Amino acid sequence: MPYHRTRKQTVRAVAALAVLAASLTGCVRGSQMATPGTAGSGKAGCPGVLAKAKKAVGDAEAVDVPWRGPTTGPRAVSGPRTLVYVANTMTNPGIAGAAEGVREAARTMGWKVRVIDGQGSPAGVQKAFSQAIALNPSGIVIGGFDPKTTSEQVRQANAKNIPLIGWHAVNNPGPSTNPKLYTNVTTDVGDVAKISADWVIAQSNGTAGVVVFTDASIPFADMKAKLIEKELATCPDVHLLATENIPIPDSSSRTPTEVSSLLARYRTKWTYSVAINDLYFGDAAPALRSGGKQGGGAPFNIGAGDGDSSAFQRINTRQFQAATVPEPLNEQGWQIVDEFNRAFAGKPASGYVSPPHIATARNSAGASSWDPKGYREAYRKLWGK
């Protein structure tokens, strides 16, 4: 606030000291947070953005939401069917969770499912995909890897008219022409990125120091991180301190070292984290604990993806993770089976995209996953099962 030059020197000095004291007090409050809801000085630098973020977060935290998925579609096709789920790595809880949903839904249909684990390496995934094609199945799931790394196998499957359905295989949900996929089942990466960043903005009251964890080797994850950063930047008092590029297969070995370095570099300036996958926080926990951090204190961490059981356990016990934007993994497995049924019936993909949800200790009620209501009944009704 400017002062008129006609005021006395002492008045200017007292006022300046008052402003300085107020700013210092705000900094202290921001660095001594006990819960996400009390973060920041409470004086947001982005009131419009903050109001929208709080509204979006409130909507995303709702748990009693009605089924908004497909209500029309073909009845279950007749005859036996076999699906092969080619997994990037079954050590990834998200991939494994979606696979379990496929198995459950396929049992309802009377179909068989085989899972082939690519062991997390390009060569392993290519081999697994080739094995899947050799089985001449009714359909193949591309489970959590970029089809461009298996372009020859995709070409072979397309030539044999084997429908391919991705789970987190390409950037966007829905059908894909290049690579040729009947559809890709996932939440919208833009929605997930935005709501996770909005959670930081809302919980910090628009004042935060943020670290983003990502795996730039995965196009889907790299784009998600960039979208998170873009949304955080809409609030000028939310500062991106660092973006840590740690490949998911290397997370257990690299994350603890990187977290220790971040603590030394930023100290109390680091108040929030967003990761493209929850697993980073499981690997970060020992280093945060060794650095003197409390499980329920800053940095407050939100996972922008998956929402596996270990993430829910950390959230419910307040151990270095405060929230996640979980995929409805089991529901997506059922959707994959429904999409195959549509493909077998010669119908177009459903176009359904599950909305983003935020799970916290407050709204998860001790659950170990995000399992929305109504989808099993809805799909059984569609299929006549």
Sequence and secondary structure as in RCSB ss.txt:
>XXXX:A:sequence
MPYHRTRKQTVRAVAALAVLAASLTGCVRGSQMATPGTAGSGKAGCPGVLAKAKKAVGDAEAVDVPWRGPTTGPR
AVSGPRTLVYVANTMTNPGIAGAAEGVREAARTMGWKVRVIDGQGSPAGVQKAFSQAIALNPSGIVIGGFDPKTT
SEQVRQANAKNIPLIGWHAVNNPGPSTNPKLYTNVTTDVGDVAKISADWVIAQSNGTAGVVVFTDASIPFADMKA
KLIEKELATCPDVHLLATENIPIPDSSSRTPTEVSSLLARYRTKWTYSVAINDLYFGDAAPALRSGGKQGGGAPF
NIGAGDGDSSAFQRINTRQFQAATVPEPLNEQGWQIVDEFNRAFAGKPASGYVSPPHIATARNSAGASSWDPKGY
REAYRKLWGK
>XXXX:A:secstr
    TTS HHHHHHHHHHHHHHHHHHHHHHHS SSGGG S S  S HHHHHHHHHHHHHHT       S      
  SS  EEEEEES TTSHHHHHHHHHHHHHHHHHT EEEEEE TTSHHHHHHHHHHHHHT  SEEEEESS GGGG
HHHHHHHHHTT  EEEES SSSSS BTTTTBSEEE   HHHHHHHHHHHHHHHTTT EEEEEEE TTSHHHHHHH
HHHHHHHTTSTTEEEEEEEE  GGGHHHHHHHHHHHHHHHHGGG  EEEESSTHHHHHHHHHHHHTT  TTSSSE
EEE S   HHHHHHHHTTSS  EE    HHHHHHHHHHHHHHHHTT            EEHHHHTT SS   SSH
HHHHHHHHT 
